[in-house]
Amino acid sequence: MSMNSQYLKRVMTVALVLVLACATHAMAVEPVVVLHSSPSATGWTDGVVRGLASELGDSVQISQVFLGSPTDDDEHFDAQFEQLSSQWGATSPFAVVVDGVLAFAFIRKYREDIFTASPVLYCAMPRPGPLLLSQCGDCSGVPIEYGVAETVDLIFTLRPDTTTVVGVMDGTTRSRVLRQSAEAAMEAYLDRAQILFPGFEPGDDGGLDSNTVLSVASSTPRSGAILLLGFSVDNQGNPVDTASIVRRMAEKSAAPVYVVTDQWLGSAPAVLGGVVVSGEAQGRELATMVQRLRDGEPASEMLGEAVEPQPVIDLTVLARFGLSKAALPSDARTLNAPETPEQAEEIAPTGVAALIGGGLILLVLFVLFRRRKRFR
């Protein structure tokens, strides 16, 4: 074999190895673990994972862990840690997503013992300070900014004669922070309306349970509005079925219900809307960061930007309360458009035509059958 042939053979072998290596890298499926700050799946957690999966596709394998609620004790979270340790051992996933404040605290507490080599990406929480970030190692994320003030403005834009805004909240730090934002936004409207927080007012500071929340909803006047800031635990610290509570609130209330996250929109009976943050949008931003990690960029060198809240309105609920679509913000996204009279008129002739056509077909078949029978 000549020198040129040997050289060519070696070049082709090296090229084949490189191609196979590149193909293997391209087909590699990276494990991503998502730690949620809830005991079970919610509309928000579904949205975050849906956003991740929509951008990353089959290139990642997403595992979800529902850590629990803020009322769970240290023993509960120690058990969660032990379970994760036995599952992963000394290995680490490609990335860890911590969804919410509780999950962020969990990863900081156990960081030296689990997922030590994994970059951490947070979401569903405000941007943490440098000290807290340093406690979770190679860490960055997508901070959340709620549109509470914008939702208060939306309430009065859609109905300027609103007399009372009833804030529904629980005793969590998140709810208390959002309450401050709502009270600050209401200062512009105190000449015509009031804001109340049942269960968290002087002389009425026992918090809320599920039955009290529904009582608040049914007693809110038609001229009012309900602003749901959050209700994940009751006044005894017990987790509640928030999705069920929101549906029943909307059913019982004579006033529209507004929200600040998109997970409650579109169900029936439905809330009216709000200027909301989206779990799915946060998931998509996280996916962009995961892609940057795959390109070799450290998480600690990334600066995630908050996803801007967007006005979202359920048009069927808007019509039910007699509110005008013309008052909607120009950037509002709409859901569930009601059937218009024009659409009903288009549907009716179509149905009649279908009946007539079906009748004619049956008549022709009947005639043909009689003729065939006559000529036998």
C-alpha positions in Angstrom: 0.0 0.0 0.0 1.4 3.4 -1.0 2.2 6.2 1.4 -0.6 8.3 -0.1 -3.2 5.5 0.4 -2.1 5.0 4.0 -2.4 8.7 4.6 -5.8 8.9 3.0 -7.0 6.0 5.1 -5.9 7.7 8.3 -7.6 10.9 7.3 -10.8 9.1 6.6 -10.7 7.3 9.9 -10.1 10.5 11.9 -12.9 12.2 10.0 -15.3 9.3 10.7 -14.5 9.4 14.4 -15.1 13.1 14.5 -18.4 12.7 12.6 -19.6 10.0 15.0 -18.5 12.1 18.0 -20.4 15.1 16.8 -23.5 13.0 16.0 -23.3 11.5 19.5 -23.0 14.9 21.0 -25.9 16.2 19.0 -28.1 13.2 20.0 -27.1 13.4 23.7 -30.1 13.8 26.0 -29.2 16.0 29.0 -31.1 15.4 32.3 -32.6 18.5 33.8 -34.2 18.4 37.3 -36.9 20.9 38.2 -37.5 21.4 41.9 -41.0 22.9 42.6 -42.0 24.9 45.6 -45.3 23.0 45.9 -46.6 19.6 47.1 -48.1 18.7 43.7 -48.5 19.9 40.2 -50.3 23.2 39.5 -51.1 25.3 36.5 -47.9 27.3 37.1 -45.6 24.2 37.4 -47.2 22.8 34.3 -46.5 26.1 32.5 -42.9 26.2 33.5 -42.2 22.7 32.3 -44.2 23.2 29.1 -42.1 26.3 28.3 -38.8 24.4 28.9 -39.9 21.5 26.8 -41.3 23.6 23.9 -37.8 25.2 23.4 -35.5 22.3 24.2 -37.6 19.5 22.7 -36.0 16.0 22.9 -32.5 17.3 23.8 -33.3 17.2 27.5 -35.1 14.8 29.8 -37.0 16.7 32.4 -37.6 15.3 35.9 -39.9 17.0 38.3 -39.7 17.0 42.1 -42.5 18.5 44.2 -40.8 19.5 47.4 -43.8 20.5 49.6 -45.2 23.6 51.1 -43.8 26.3 53.4 -45.6 24.7 56.3 -43.7 21.5 56.0 -41.0 21.0 58.7 -37.3 20.2 58.5 -37.9 16.5 58.8 -40.0 16.6 55.6 -37.3 18.3 53.6 -34.6 16.1 55.1 -36.6 13.1 53.7 -36.8 14.8 50.3 -33.0 15.3 50.4 -32.4 11.6 51.3 -34.7 10.5 48.4 -32.9 12.7 45.9 -29.5 11.5 47.2 -30.4 7.9 46.8 -31.8 8.5 43.3 -28.8 10.5 42.0 -25.9 9.4 44.2 -22.7 11.2 43.3 -23.9 12.1 39.8 -25.4 15.4 38.9 -27.9 16.4 36.2 -26.9 18.8 33.5 -28.9 21.6 35.2 -31.2 22.1 38.1 -34.2 24.5 37.9 -35.5 25.8 41.2 -39.1 27.0 40.8 -39.9 29.4 43.6 -38.5 30.6 46.9 -38.9 27.3 48.8 -37.0 25.4 46.2 -34.3 28.0 46.1 -33.9 27.7 49.9 -33.8 23.9 49.6 -30.9 23.9 47.1 -28.9 26.4 49.1 -29.3 24.3 52.3 -28.2 21.0 50.7 -25.9 22.4 48.0 -22.7 20.9 49.4 -24.3 17.4 49.4 -26.3 17.1 46.3 -26.1 18.3 42.6 -22.7 19.8 43.5 -21.6 20.0 39.9 -24.8 21.2 38.4 -25.5 24.8 37.5 -28.7 26.1 39.1 -31.4 28.3 37.4 -34.1 29.9 39.5 -37.5 31.2 38.5 -40.8 32.3 40.1 -39.1 34.6 42.6 -37.5 38.0 42.8 -33.9 38.4 41.8 -31.8 37.3 44.9 -28.9 39.3 46.2 -25.3 38.4 45.6 -24.9 36.6 48.9 -27.8 34.3 48.3 -26.7 33.6 44.8 -23.2 32.7 46.0 -24.8 30.1 48.3 -26.1 28.1 45.4 -22.8 27.9 43.4 -22.9 28.4 39.7 -26.3 30.1 39.7 -28.5 32.5 37.8 -32.2 32.6 36.7 -35.2 34.5 35.5 -36.6 36.9 38.1 -40.3 37.4 38.4 -42.0 40.8 38.4 -45.7 40.8 39.1 -48.1 43.2 37.5 -50.1 44.0 40.7 -50.1 47.8 40.1 -51.0 47.4 36.5 -53.8 45.0 37.4 -55.2 47.6 39.8 -55.1 50.1 37.0 -56.9 47.6 34.7 -59.7 47.2 37.2 -60.5 51.0 37.1 -59.8 51.2 33.3 -62.5 48.6 32.6 -64.9 49.9 35.2 -64.1 53.4 36.5 -67.0 53.4 39.0 -65.6 50.4 40.9 -66.2 51.1 44.6 -64.4 48.3 46.4 -61.3 46.2 45.7 -61.3 43.1 47.9 -57.8 41.5 48.1 -57.6 37.8 48.7 -54.3 36.6 50.2 -52.7 34.1 52.6 -50.1 34.7 55.3 -47.1 33.9 53.1 -44.3 36.4 52.5 -45.2 36.5 48.8 -48.8 37.6 49.5 -47.7 40.3 52.0 -45.3 41.8 49.5 -48.0 41.8 46.8 -50.4 43.4 49.2 -48.0 46.3 49.6 -47.9 46.8 45.9 -51.7 46.7 45.7 -52.1 49.3 48.5 -49.5 51.6 46.8 -51.4 51.4 43.5 -54.7 52.1 45.2 -53.6 55.4 46.4 -54.5 56.9 43.1 -58.1 55.7 43.5 -58.9 56.3 47.2 -61.0 59.3 46.3 -63.6 56.9 44.8 -62.9 53.4 46.1 -61.5 51.4 49.0 -59.3 48.3 49.3 -59.9 45.7 51.9 -58.0 42.5 52.9 -60.4 40.3 54.8 -58.7 38.3 57.5 -55.7 40.7 57.5 -57.3 43.9 58.8 -57.2 45.4 62.4 -59.8 43.5 64.4 -60.1 40.9 61.6 -56.6 39.4 61.5 -57.2 35.7 61.9 -56.4 35.0 58.3 -58.6 33.0 55.9 -59.7 29.4 55.4 -61.4 28.0 52.3 -64.9 28.6 53.6 -64.2 32.2 54.5 -62.7 32.9 51.1 -65.9 31.7 49.5 -68.0 33.8 51.9 -65.9 36.8 51.0 -66.4 36.2 47.3 -70.2 35.8 47.7 -70.5 39.0 49.8 -68.4 41.2 47.4 -70.8 43.8 46.0 -71.5 43.9 42.2 -69.8 47.3 42.1 -66.6 45.8 43.5 -63.7 43.6 42.2 -61.8 40.7 43.7 -58.0 40.8 43.4 -56.5 37.4 44.1 -52.9 37.8 45.2 -52.5 34.2 46.4 -54.1 31.6 48.5 -52.0 28.4 48.8 -52.3 27.8 52.5 -55.1 28.5 55.0 -54.9 30.2 58.3 -53.9 27.0 60.0 -51.0 26.5 57.6 -52.7 23.7 55.7 -52.2 23.5 51.9 -55.4 24.2 49.9 -56.7 23.2 46.5 -56.2 26.7 45.0 -57.5 25.7 41.6 -60.8 24.6 43.1 -61.0 27.7 45.3 -60.5 30.0 42.4 -63.2 28.3 40.3 -65.7 28.5 43.2 -64.8 32.1 43.9 -65.6 33.0 40.3 -68.8 31.1 40.5 -70.1 32.7 43.7 -68.9 36.3 43.1 -71.2 38.9 41.7 -68.0 40.9 41.0 -65.2 40.1 38.5 -62.2 38.3 39.8 -58.7 39.5 38.7 -55.4 37.5 39.1 -51.7 38.2 38.7 -50.6 34.9 37.2 -51.9 33.2 34.1 -52.5 29.8 35.6 -56.1 30.6 36.6 -57.2 32.0 33.2 -59.4 30.2 30.8 -61.2 27.8 33.2 -64.9 27.8 33.7 -66.4 29.4 35.6 -63.6 31.8 34.8 -61.8 34.8 36.2 -61.9 38.0 34.1 -58.2 38.4 33.8 -55.3 40.7 34.9 -51.9 41.8 34.0 -50.3 38.5 34.5 -46.9 36.7 34.5 -46.7 33.4 32.7 -45.2 30.2 33.9 -44.7 29.1 30.3 -42.9 32.3 29.4 -40.6 31.9 32.3 -40.0 28.3 31.2 -39.0 29.5 27.7 -36.5 32.0 29.1 -35.0 29.2 31.3 -34.7 27.1 28.1 -32.6 29.9 26.5 -30.3 29.8 29.5 -30.0 26.0 29.3 -29.0 26.3 25.7 -26.3 28.8 26.7 -25.1 26.3 29.3 -24.7 23.7 26.5 -22.6 26.2 24.6 -20.2 26.4 27.6 -21.3 29.7 29.2 -21.3 29.5 33.1 -24.6 30.3 34.7 -23.0 32.8 37.1 -22.0 34.9 34.1 -25.6 35.1 32.8 -28.0 37.9 33.8 -31.6 36.8 33.3 -34.2 39.4 32.6 -37.8 39.3 34.0 -40.6 38.4 31.6 -42.8 41.5 31.3 -46.4 40.9 32.6 -49.1 41.1 29.9 -52.8 42.0 30.1 -54.9 38.9 29.4 -58.7 39.1 29.3 -61.4 36.5 29.0 -63.9 38.1 26.6 -66.8 35.9 27.6 -66.4 37.0 31.3 -66.0 40.6 30.1 -69.3 40.4 28.3 -71.0 38.7 31.2 -70.2 41.7 33.4 -71.3 44.1 30.7 -67.8 45.6 30.3 -66.7 47.2 27.1 -64.0 45.6 24.9 -63.1 49.1 23.6 -61.6 49.8 27.0 -59.0 47.1 26.8 -55.3 48.0 26.6 -53.9 47.9 23.1 -51.5 45.1 24.0 -54.1 42.9 25.7 -54.2 39.2 24.8 -57.8 37.9 24.7 -59.3 34.5 25.4 -62.7 32.8 24.8 -64.3 35.3 22.5 -68.1 34.9 22.8 -70.2 33.9 19.8 -71.5 37.0 17.9 -75.0 37.4 16.4 -73.3 37.3 13.0 -71.7 34.0 13.7 -75.0 32.6 15.0 -76.7 33.7 11.7 -73.9 32.0 9.7 -74.3 28.8 11.6 -78.1 28.6 11.4 -78.4 28.6 7.6 -75.6 26.0 7.4 -77.6 23.8 9.8 -80.7 24.2 7.8 -78.9 23.5 4.5 -77.5 20.4 6.0 -81.0 19.2 7.0 -82.4 19.9 3.6 -79.5 18.2 1.9 -79.8 15.2 4.1 -83.6 15.0 3.4 -83.0 15.2 -0.4 -80.5 12.3 -0.2 -83.0 10.2 1.8 -85.8 11.0 -0.7 -83.6 10.0 -3.7 -82.6 6.7 -2.0 -86.3 6.0 -1.3 -87.3 6.6 -4.9 -84.5 4.4 -6.2 -85.4 1.7 -3.8 -89.1 1.7 -5.0 -88.1 1.6 -8.6 -85.8 -1.3 -8.1 -88.5 -3.1 -6.2 -91.1 -2.4 -9.0 -88.8 -3.9 -11.8 -88.1 -7.2 -10.0 
